[in-house]
């Protein structure tokens, strides 16, 4: 398919697909009619450029000049785009400008050339390498402990094979003229690269990585030539009319995100662009709170900020004290979240990311004369004290000032050093300041998302990317304020509940959130579970059992999926190793891990544990179902472009990746949608069902209305209820479409239901599109119990608009 530049468009909604070798672009194209029938406006694709062989996610790009053949190649993208055009759908693609995959050098021609020719390589400037620190050699941290040379001895398992160096089958080039004379170790000594111990990556690496992933090397897109070379294929997509918009992965890793987005806007003629930018939740509630820079040419973020707000408006604030008290009892002390975050970030800055901390120090000007080790201490402390992922100088300067103040308070012995650093790190053009900005987000992500989130266990539905567990709940008024602001400033930003990076699927979180209304029942149950299946760390046990509770099938007594045990074991391994309190990826504790895995097995094999779990499920499944439908409808209809992550139109009971990237049964969803279309809805429901029909019905109607009637979603006005249970209703009018959703369903039931609670509708006769045909006209003051008789949510439109 060819054509002129794609007409600039803005989606009403998106549907994320994970494109892989097993679900390639041709298969994605075959599924577009289903997505169109569901009501999806744009299809949203994971990265498409050629990635490492066997990559299941596509974020490890090895070639920027072509679509991955294993994912369908150029022909696959043309086929998908043609089908999308036929259906009137747009195409959004995830791109990865910050880094490239280098796990298998032979598959990345640029990296291979740099290894072969060093600084003289035509691609040397593409990668963010500090050649001077490595003595002119690029350090590759791959050597196992048993293969390290002793003195001048050989490197174990290093061989010369067909003119290349081979280490355990991994190939490395040999620079011309260096292959003659000596054994493999001698030849290795003449190369522009040096194979070193994997343990040296933490503190002695001399190339920038994606976080602490040694096999993802930073790319210098701030160099115009590098930008052009890495974006030529992306630009072609727009020239040929194949793609309509882009999602930019990890903009915080870029040298200058604003400049990059300007370049991208020029390349795509101002196309729709989203950024995967995480805004600090706590600060968003303060007057000087963190906001996305308004000067950036972007429609907004990918939605972690609004995800956190939607989750928290469904949390009962009364549950905070008892749940935190339980957590304190289980761990034997209070968990000071602010200190936990600081300490974990400091561990990262002085541990797995010390290489990056040291590089900031190396880029300080000669005018900074403090001893290097003291500078490293001060930079690490400053990184640990940052309250946001990064600042953007000169915008965001107050965040740096706050971090400096906090660092001085924590380390008065470093005050003079921090004073010396302050003018340099606040200079927008200083290399060290730019490097610091690129690094602070890495430290935040590794310290908080990938560690501290696995240590906080009071209510784990709060432990989500972009969230802050110390912000326990959001009131309805706070929610309305946030949504009104969003409508005014970022009406086309993405709204999401589940992504490929979320720690727990949306419906897992919705069910766990019920515990905020049942803290006493949870405390009793977790005590019984820990008594029957003891764990060395009871607080971690609470986190683990919440995951089991959230991911268990809808029916507590139904047949279990055959893969559930393995999935929960995989989650347990990742959670305890990421937490890093008793066991880690690099130094596992077999006894501790055996106890944790024993608890997982007890959920399946121990009669008393199974009975306790079943009793809990009886208490939380129904209100969890209510929370899930409420969150979904709110996400679908709130300000922003609503995204549905693949498969989440049915119950989304997945856990952290790779669990949330499993294949989706689209045939099942297609068949169920056809049934709903024929019957006009799921019929009367007294509670949740395993099929997920009610959720699919909500998604179908929400998406179709967003796509077909955009005129009904142009504003934002809160809708309030009156009566004894008014606080249990969350409502808003988008300018002709009114969302009504139940919140705190346990408390609602305990209070006797809606009783005489009513809501007054704007002028006109209204119909709930979720209640199906034959709904009575709704007009004026209506009883909430009547409106929400079938489902815990309603989507109202005027009769003349619903026709």
C-alpha positions, 0 to 999 in steps of 0.5 A: 500500500502506498499513498501520500502522507497520512491525514492527521487524526486523533483516536477516540480509542485504541486497542493494544496488540502484542505483535510477535512471531506467533501473532504477526502483522498478518494475524493482527490484520485478520483480527481487525474486523473483530476489533472494529465490531468491538468499537475500537477506533485505532489499533495500537501495535507493540514495536515493529522494527527488527528485534533480537532473534526470538524477542517476544516484546520487540523492545530490543531493536537490532535494526532500525531500517526495516520491519521485523520479518518474523513479525510480518515484515513490510508486507505485513504492515502494508496488509494490516494498514490496508485492512485498517483503512478499509475499516476506517481504523487508524494505526498507532505504533510503539517506537523505541528511540532510547536504546538498541538490542546488543545481546547477539552482536552479529544481529546488530550491524551497527554494534558489530561494526563498533566492536570491529572498528572501535572509535573509527566505526561509522556508527561509533557516534550512534551509541553512548560510549565513554571510550576514555573510561575504558582505556579506548576499549568497549567493555562487554560484561559477559564472562562467567566467574569460572572463565575469568583469567588468572593473571596473564592466563587465558579466558576460559571458553574463548575460542577463535572460530572462522576468523571470529572470537566465540565465547560459549557460542556468542560471536564477536568480530576480530578487527582487521590485522589483529587475528594473526599470532597467539591464541584466542586470549591474545587476539582478544587483547588486541580488540576495540572491545574487552570481554569482562566479568558480568559483575563489573557491569554495575560499577565499571561499564562504559556505555549507557544502558536501558536501566540495568539491562546490559544487553540494551545499549543507549542510542544517541538520538540527540545527534541529528545524523543518528536521529535520521538514521534511526527514524528513516523507516518510521518516517516512511510509514507516514509518507506511505500512509501506513501509520497515523501515530506513535507511542514513544517508549521511555522518553526520560532516557533521552538526552533532551525529550523536548528536542526529540519530540520536536524532531519527531513532529517534523518527521511525521508532520505533527502526527498524534504522539504519546509519551510513556512518561510517568508523573509522580502521583503524590506530587500531582495532588500538591499545588506545585505538583508534577505536570507534563511539560506543556511545551512538548509537542505531544498529546500526553502520556500513556496513562499511568497517571489516570490509572492511579487515580481511577484505582484510588477512587475505588479504595475505601480510605477507612481501610488504611489504618487497619491494613497498615497496622496489619502490615506493621504487625507482620513485618514487626515494625512500621514501613516508612514509605518515604524512607523505603523509597529513598533507601532502595534508590540509594542502593540502586545508585550505588549498586546496579547503576553505579556505572551511571552515577560514576559517569555523571561525576566524570562529566563534571567540569574541572572547576569541581575539585572535590574528591571523586568518591565524595562526589559519587556519594553526593550524586547518589544521594541526590538521585535518591532524594529526587521525588520525580522521575526526572526534571527537564531544565530549565523547566522543572528546576524546583524539583532539583532544588527540592532534591538538593534540600532533601539531600542536605537534610539527610547528609549534612556532611555532604552539604558543601559538596552538594553546594558545589554540584548545584550550579553545574546540575542546574545548568541546562547545557552542562553535560553532567546536568544532562547526564543526571537527567537521563539517569534519575528516571532509571534510579526511580524505576529500579528502586521503586517499581522493581524493588520497593513495590515488592516490599509494600504489602498493606494493599498491593493494588496500589503498587502500580507503575506511576502509583504511590502506595502512600497515597491510599485513596482519592475522594470523588471530589479529588477525582472530579478535579483531576478529570476536569483538569485533564479535559482542559489540558490533555483531552487526547492523552491515553487512559489505560488500566492495563499495559504490558508493564503493569504489575497486576492486571486491572481486575486483579487490582479491582479485587484486591482493592476490596480488602480496603473494605474488609480489613478485619476479614483479610487480617484473620484470613492471612493469619490462618494462611501464614499459620498453615503455610509459614513463611520466613517473611510474613509481610511478603506472605501478605503480598503473595497471598494478595496476588493469589487471591487476585489472580484466582479464577472468578469462581472459587470452586470451579475448575482451575486453569492448567497453567495457574500453578506455574503462573503463580510460581513464576510470579512468586519467584519474580516478586521475592527476587525483585524485593531483594530482602532475602533472595535475589536474582544473582544470589538466590537463597534456596531455603527461603525460596523453597518456603515461598514456593511451598506456600504457592503449592499449598494454595492447590494442595492443602485442604485448609489453605484451599478452604480459607482461600475459598472463603475469601473469594466468596467475600471479594469476588462479587464486589471485585466484579463491581469494582472491575466494571466501574473502573472499566466504564470510567476508563472508557468514558473519562477524558482522554483516549481510552485504551484496551490492552489485548484481551482485557475486554474479558476478565484480566487476571494476569500478573506481572510480565511475562504473565500479562503477555500471554497469547489471547484467545480472540476466537472466544472473544469474537464468538461471545461478542456475536452472542451479545450482539444477537441477544442485546446484552448478557441478560440479568446478572446476580453477580460475576460469571466466568465468561466475562460477558458483562465486562465485554458488554460494557467495553462494547458499548463504551467503545462504540459510543466513543467512536460513533458519537464523539460529540457526546464526549466534549466536556466534563461535569460531575454528577452527584447523587442525593440520599443515604448512599450518595457517597457510593456513586461516582458520576460524570457527564461528558457532554451528553454521555453520563457515566454512573459507577458504583464505588465501595460496594461492600459498604453499600451492601452493609448500609442496605443498598441504595435505598432512597438515593437518587440522581437528577438527570439533565433535561430530556429522556435518557436511556442506559445503553448498557441495559439493552433494548426496552429500557424505560425512559429515565427523566428528571430525578431517578432512583439509583437502584432503578438505574443500576438494577442490572449492572453496577454501572450505567452509561446514559444517553438521551433517547434521541442520541441513542437512536 
